[in-house]
Amino acid sequence: MQSHYDLMIIGSGPAGRRAAVQAAKLGKAVLVVEKGRRVGGVSVHTGTIPSKTLRETVLNLSGWRERGFYGRSYRVKQDISAADLLIRLRKTLDHEVEVLEHQFSRNGVKTLYGEARFLDPATLEVTTREGEQRVLTAEFILIACGTRPFRPEHVPFDGTHVLDGDEILDLPRLPRSLTVIGAGVIGVEYATIFSALDVAVTLVEPRETFLDFIDKELMQEFVHELRDRDVGIRLGSAVTSIAVEDDRTVSTLANGRRVSSEMLLFAAGRVGATDRLNLSAAGLQVDHRGRIAVEPKTMQTATPHIYAAGDVIGFPSLASTSMEQGRLAACHAFGLEPPPPPEYFPYGIYSVPEISVVGMTEEEVRQRGIPYEIGVCRLRETSRGHIMGLNNGLMKMLFSIKTRRLLGVHIIGEGATELIHIGQAVLNLKGTIDYFIDNTFNYPTLAEAYKIAALDAWNRLPKHGAEPPVANIISA
Ligand SMILES: Cc1cc2nc3c(=O)[nH]c(=O)nc-3n(C[C@H](O)[C@H](O)[C@H](O)COP(=O)(O)OP(=O)(O)OC[C@H]3O[C@@H](n4cnc5c(N)ncnc54)[C@H](O)[C@@H]3O)c2cc1C
């Protein structure tokens, strides 16, 4: 194996993978160092793909999507076990890893399994799985080491009763009750997935609100639906202690309340996996959560030939954005001008029900003083929604009164994370309400919600021009 590369990458998650392929396509010699058992990172092994596979399995086996028609007691499989949930998970992960390994080999990206640390700003020492030490140098280095769950000392993690966000995927058994500490995206996703399995879930969050970047109207809808399903939501009080007593977890809150359950998921954030990188040898520092600061337009760290991308640089910490950051870093390192980043990218929360948003929230539009109009469509207003038996779900669109331009799209309910991309395209192409009014949508589809919501806003917008066509829209 050669000992000098054009680009060395620490970590094979979305950021590392995308940077590696981009640099390889530019004809560069690239080495990816990965300390895990297989390539793919948190995204493939403990984060995005496993949690979404678990969600899909739960929705399928529980018959969740059919309950609108057949009632809350409808089940596809009566006794769902932890083993049922894990079978599909393993198959999906194996497939993802195979695709990634093939992509690396097709593009000539070299992989070395082992743990990397800096010896100096251009040199890494890699301790391989076999315990050998390799010293390697590179023109450019990308740190794409990601994060690991935050595990404070006072939490009695035992892998059986008290689990972190990685351990929940090796679920020893399906609990009858679950406390989730932390109402961030990960906590909310798992809380609602387990609730769909009829596990009694209590979600605990020290702040008075959660998912604050989501439009308030959507959050009201979300909280209403969770309460209707008997999900306990305890906001505004921190957890002062967690204990395991008589085979149950007991969480005591600052306001004196106690929450008891068979299992507890501690999902109060993640920290950058930077503590063993010996970053000081590279002239770099981290913040209190182990994150590295970068120049956002180039992904360069304080040491300019060292880049960082993905979750290790912090917000927004998504696989989707990590990939783009990795590509940007590789392009910048090798002098390729990347296209300017789009103004708006979507957020997807794969809770049950799912939520997806792009563009400005109503609160933001108000803060900026933009005169706006709102269009709303309940998904049950679409014929497709009737066919699917949807009782819930909402799309909300915001338009500028002055320019008629789309300002934001906010969706909660079935298909939200797919539907959002229509809104994203119109938004980034600076489209107006007329796009939705003038175009024909497939019928019956959930995407028709766009037309219905646009017509709803059109009814209140100052008129110029012809009446809108209403073909195909039965309930508009
Ligand atoms: C439960 C959960 C659900 C999520 N769901 C979504 C979602 O639905 N959509 C979405 O877009 N994002 C989601 N995310 C976020 C997404 O997984 C991350 O944004 C993404 O994985 C970050 O990619 P990354 O490239 O920074 O590195 P990671 O995927 O974190 O991978 C980093 C890799 O670096 C390796 N590494 C670390 N240190 C070293 C070292 N010293 N030497 C060698 N290798 C090292 C690690 O072993 C790991 O393989 C989710 C995350 C979690 C935890």
The ligand as an SDF file (V2000), in Angstrom:
LIG
                    3D

 53 58  0  0  0  0  0  0  0  0999 V2000
  -30.6980    7.8580   14.8990 C   0  0  0  0  0  0  0  0  0  0  0  0
  -30.2910    8.7860   13.7990 C   0  0  0  0  0  0  0  0  0  0  0  0
  -31.1560    9.0370   12.7640 C   0  0  0  0  0  0  0  0  0  0  0  0
  -30.8030    9.8920   11.7200 C   0  0  0  0  0  0  0  0  0  0  0  0
  -31.6780   10.1070   10.7050 N   0  0  0  0  0  0  0  0  0  0  0  0
  -31.3310   10.9080    9.6680 C   0  0  0  0  0  0  0  0  0  0  0  0
  -32.2100   11.1180    8.5700 C   0  0  0  0  0  0  0  0  0  0  0  0
  -33.3140   10.5860    8.5600 O   0  0  0  0  0  0  0  0  0  0  0  0
  -31.8250   11.8990    7.5480 N   0  0  0  0  0  0  0  0  0  0  0  0
  -30.5860   12.4970    7.5270 C   0  0  0  0  0  0  0  0  0  0  0  0
  -30.2790   13.2000    6.5560 O   0  0  0  0  0  0  0  0  0  0  0  0
  -29.7230   12.3290    8.5650 N   0  0  0  0  0  0  0  0  0  0  0  0
  -30.0650   11.5520    9.6220 C   0  0  0  0  0  0  0  0  0  0  0  0
  -29.1990   11.3560   10.6670 N   0  0  0  0  0  0  0  0  0  0  0  0
  -27.9120   12.0470   10.6550 C   0  0  0  0  0  0  0  0  0  0  0  0
  -26.8750   11.3180    9.8020 C   0  0  0  0  0  0  0  0  0  0  0  0
  -26.7450    9.9720   10.1960 O   0  0  0  0  0  0  0  0  0  0  0  0
  -25.5750   12.0470    9.9370 C   0  0  0  0  0  0  0  0  0  0  0  0
  -25.7940   13.3880    9.5600 O   0  0  0  0  0  0  0  0  0  0  0  0
  -24.4820   11.4650    9.0760 C   0  0  0  0  0  0  0  0  0  0  0  0
  -24.2590   10.1140    9.3550 O   0  0  0  0  0  0  0  0  0  0  0  0
  -23.1900   12.2430    9.2980 C   0  0  0  0  0  0  0  0  0  0  0  0
  -22.2550   11.7970    8.3960 O   0  0  0  0  0  0  0  0  0  0  0  0
  -20.7130   12.0160    8.5870 P   0  0  0  0  0  0  0  0  0  0  0  0
  -20.1200   11.8770    7.2470 O   0  0  0  0  0  0  0  0  0  0  0  0
  -20.4580   13.2220    9.3760 O   0  0  0  0  0  0  0  0  0  0  0  0
  -20.1460   10.7770    9.4120 O   0  0  0  0  0  0  0  0  0  0  0  0
  -20.7710    9.5480   10.1850 P   0  0  0  0  0  0  0  0  0  0  0  0
  -21.8780    8.9230    9.4310 O   0  0  0  0  0  0  0  0  0  0  0  0
  -21.0060    9.9610   11.5820 O   0  0  0  0  0  0  0  0  0  0  0  0
  -19.5380    8.5520   10.1260 O   0  0  0  0  0  0  0  0  0  0  0  0
  -18.2930    8.8510   10.6770 C   0  0  0  0  0  0  0  0  0  0  0  0
  -17.3720    7.6590   10.5100 C   0  0  0  0  0  0  0  0  0  0  0  0
  -16.0680    8.0230   10.9440 O   0  0  0  0  0  0  0  0  0  0  0  0
  -15.4640    6.9260   11.5850 C   0  0  0  0  0  0  0  0  0  0  0  0
  -14.3990    7.4250   12.4660 N   0  0  0  0  0  0  0  0  0  0  0  0
  -14.5430    8.2290   13.5520 C   0  0  0  0  0  0  0  0  0  0  0  0
  -13.3310    8.4840   14.0940 N   0  0  0  0  0  0  0  0  0  0  0  0
  -12.4200    7.8240   13.3480 C   0  0  0  0  0  0  0  0  0  0  0  0
  -11.0010    7.6890   13.4260 C   0  0  0  0  0  0  0  0  0  0  0  0
  -10.2890    8.2920   14.3650 N   0  0  0  0  0  0  0  0  0  0  0  0
  -10.3980    6.9210   12.4940 N   0  0  0  0  0  0  0  0  0  0  0  0
  -11.1120    6.2910   11.5170 C   0  0  0  0  0  0  0  0  0  0  0  0
  -12.4500    6.3900   11.4120 N   0  0  0  0  0  0  0  0  0  0  0  0
  -13.0880    7.1460   12.3130 C   0  0  0  0  0  0  0  0  0  0  0  0
  -16.6190    6.2890   12.3450 C   0  0  0  0  0  0  0  0  0  0  0  0
  -16.3430    4.9370   12.6470 O   0  0  0  0  0  0  0  0  0  0  0  0
  -17.7650    6.4520   11.3540 C   0  0  0  0  0  0  0  0  0  0  0  0
  -17.8600    5.3150   10.5290 O   0  0  0  0  0  0  0  0  0  0  0  0
  -29.5240   10.5120   11.7300 C   0  0  0  0  0  0  0  0  0  0  0  0
  -28.6390   10.2540   12.7750 C   0  0  0  0  0  0  0  0  0  0  0  0
  -29.0010    9.4010   13.8030 C   0  0  0  0  0  0  0  0  0  0  0  0
  -28.0160    9.1400   14.9100 C   0  0  0  0  0  0  0  0  0  0  0  0
  1  2  1  0
  2  3  1  0
  2 52  2  0
  3  4  2  0
  4  5  1  0
  4 50  1  0
  5  6  2  0
  6  7  1  0
  6 13  1  0
  7  8  2  0
  7  9  1  0
  9 10  1  0
 10 11  2  0
 10 12  1  0
 12 13  2  0
 13 14  1  0
 14 15  1  0
 14 50  1  0
 15 16  1  0
 16 17  1  0
 16 18  1  0
 18 19  1  0
 18 20  1  0
 20 21  1  0
 20 22  1  0
 22 23  1  0
 23 24  1  0
 24 25  2  0
 24 26  1  0
 24 27  1  0
 27 28  1  0
 28 29  2  0
 28 30  1  0
 28 31  1  0
 31 32  1  0
 32 33  1  0
 33 34  1  0
 33 48  1  0
 34 35  1  0
 35 36  1  0
 35 46  1  0
 36 37  1  0
 36 45  1  0
 37 38  2  0
 38 39  1  0
 39 40  1  0
 39 45  2  0
 40 41  1  0
 40 42  2  0
 42 43  1  0
 43 44  2  0
 44 45  1  0
 46 47  1  0
 46 48  1  0
 48 49  1  0
 50 51  2  0
 51 52  1  0
 52 53  1  0
M  END
$$$$
